[in-house]
Amino acid sequence: MEGKADGRGTDFGVFERGSPLQMNLIFSFGYGLSIWLGLYLLQRDVSNPRLRSVGLGLLGYGLGWGAAILSAYVSWAEGIAGLLFFSPWLSWLAVPLLSRRRSEAAEPGAKPPARLPVRPAFAVPALLAAGAAVWALADADGWTQPGPWLLAAAGWLPLAVGLLVREVRALGEAWLPDLVRSFDYTVLFTILFAGQVALAIGLGSGFTGRTALALLASIAVSVAFQIFWSPVRALLDRIAFATFPKLREDRSRLRVAETVQTRVDAAAEPEEMDEEELYRCTRRALSHFGDLQRLATNPLTQLKIVERRLRERGGSDEVLERAIELKALLAEAIARLKPQLEEEFGATEEWRYYNALYYPYVIGIKPYSVRYAADHLDGASREALDWFRSQVPERTCYNWQNAGARIIAQSLQEKNTAAFGEKIRLDRQIGTVWQ
């Protein structure tokens, strides 16, 4: 890997020819920052195709920074750096195509996002990214110099964060605490692990092809280790506590609570939601009925009726306890849709909303998945599965779920209004006693 001389392509600005250390450090920082944000977008919401697309683009862009470093030592890396430089453009071109799909197909109950972030605040970053591309194309060695890369980073990174904010807010979740925590932890992990490699390079013979590759690998491992720390801990706990199932379950609960806490919007006020917003949150909560971690970030966990029910059963006011209570509240609301008949299952019109919500969400059947096996289902659930597959088109079921979700949302609003009124009455009584 030592086939090319050090110092190649370092004649930009303050970077003097023959001193590649400064340029390599700048490129290493851009490499780590881009990989971190790309992986963060990928893991923040794996079901969101727009975040996946932009995350992959940033990941490729970060690898381009690494290839730019290696281009000083191996010839093939130069061409790769040039190709990867434009990967964010491809990912952003895919965003409007992905946004044309119905937003609820990927995330039921989410606000329909704009095709592209076209607000004035995004104009400057977009122009910077475009200017960087023109700069790199105008100079044959543009992508091996820090100038275009730094200019592009000033464009792509704010655009990616802007998209993240829009998508996360559409889900009713907080974005800043989790992002800041991930960034801080990444910096700490990278300094602890990759910093040792950088120190060895500084105190030793300096950058060579092998030492540059070692530094890039250590940065990538440090970033990935922090981003995927929760599943790594889960794997380690399964190994360490294989003979202690209760302890393993408690540890899993603590990990989920830790992850969810930074994503819950504590300032959410579901009582102030209009009818459409309440419906979207209800629809999303139903789609996450079997996923307690996703359900815990729903703004409906802040409802007064949830708080009152927790207080009545002596439950703790924690994010997972609120999610469990919301899940019970939704299950009760779905049960009230069932016709007052002796049959466990019916296929008439009066059963359609109950069937469309109860069996896919509460029972968890997947009628339109060819790989779904029905071996574990009881008799009524088997009948429902056959009925869905033979008589109910997927789009019809989807429409019934939307209509049923509106009924559930109205029921939650009525219950919450009653609970909120009771709280006001109790507060007034307490105030009277103190006076």
C-alpha positions, 0 to 999 in steps of 0.5 A: 500500500505504499506505492504513492508518495505522501503529500499528494494532493495537499496543495489546498489553502493552509495545507502545504505540499509534503505535510499530509498530517493535517489533511489526513486528520481533517479527512479522518474527522469528516470520515468519522462524522459522516459515518456516524450520522449515516449509521444514526439515520439508519438505526433511528427508524429502520422502517423509514425509507427516506432515512434509510436512503439518506443514511446510506448516502452519508455512509458512502460519503464517509467512506469517500473521505476514507478513500481520499486519505488512501488515495495518497498511497494506492492508485485505485482509491482515487477513483473510488473517492470520486464515485463515493463523493456523489453518493449523497446526490443519489440518495437525495434523488431517491427521497422524492420517489420514496415520498410518493408512496403512501406515508402510512404504508411504511409508518401508519399514522405519520404525517405525510412528509414533503417530497424534499426539504424545500424550506428556505433554511435548506437553500444554503446547504443545498447550494453549498453541496452543489458548489462542492460538486462543481468544484470537484468536477472542475478540478481533476484532483478535486476529490483528493483535496479537502476543499470540495469535501469540506464544502460538501459536508457543510451542505449534506450534514445540515440537510440530513439533520433537517430531514431527520428532524422532519421525520421524527417530529412527524412521529411525535418523538423528540429528536435532539436529546437522542442525537446529542447523546449519540454524538457525545458517546461517539466522540468519547468512544472514538477518542478512547479507541481510535485516539490511541491509533492516532497517538501511535501514528503521531509518535511513530513514523507518521502516516503510511498506507497501513497506519492510515487504514488502521486509523480508518478501521478503528474509527469505523469500529468505534462509531459502529460500536456506539451506534449499535451498543444496545443490541451488542449489550443484549447479545452479551447479556444473553451469553453472560446471563444464559442461566438467569432468565429473570435477570436477563429480562430485567436487563432487557427492560432497562435497556429499552427504557434507556433507549426510549427515554431520550426519544419521548417528547415530554412536552407533548400535549395530546389534549391539545391535538385536533381530531386529525392529529389524534387519529394519526397518533392512534393509528400509529399506536395500533400499528405498534401494538406489539412493539412496546419500545415504539409504543412508548414514544407515542405522544398518547402515553401522555394522556391524562387517562393513562396517568389516572389509570397508572395512579389507580393501580399503583403503577410507577410513572415510567415510560414503559409503564405508560406504554403498557397502560396505553396498550391495555387502553387500546385493547379495551377500546378494540374489545368494545368494537366486538358485536355482543354475540356469542360467536368468537368470530363473525364475517358479517359487516358489523364485525369488520372493524373489530376483525381488522384491528383485533386479529392483525394487531392484538393477535398478531396474524399477518394474513397477507404474508405468504410466509406466515404460519398459522400453527400456533393459532386457535380456532377463531384466529384460524377462521379469521386468517382464512377469511382475510385471505379469501374474502378481504383484499389487503386495501380493503382491510387497510381502509377498515383499519383506518376507519376503526382507528378513528373510532378508537381515537374518538373513544380515547378522546371521550375517556380522556376528557372525562379523566381530565375533568375529574383531575380538575375537580380534584385539584379544585377540592384540594385547593379549597381544603388548603384555603 
